[in-house]
Amino acid sequence: MELFSLVEDEHAILKSKGVYRQAKLYRRGEKLFAGFGNGYVRLHPEHVTSKPDVKWHDISVDTGKNGFKL
């Protein structure tokens, strides 16, 4: 079983209902997640997340160089 691991010193900017917030980035395998409430949202291409009303605006990590997949 793969667990969520913090990606040190990397963050995402999330937008939900017109409010932006900074969130820590996590990985599970090659997939990227952002902390959201008491859980995580999966980051997908085109600024979409696993939660329909939450979009990601920007991330601080270079996905290609670090082996992450959106």
Secondary structure, DSSP 4 states (H G I P E B T S, - for coil): -PPPEEEEEEEEEEEETTEEEEEEEEEETTEEEEEETTEEEEEEGGGEESSTTEEEEEESS-HHHHT-B-
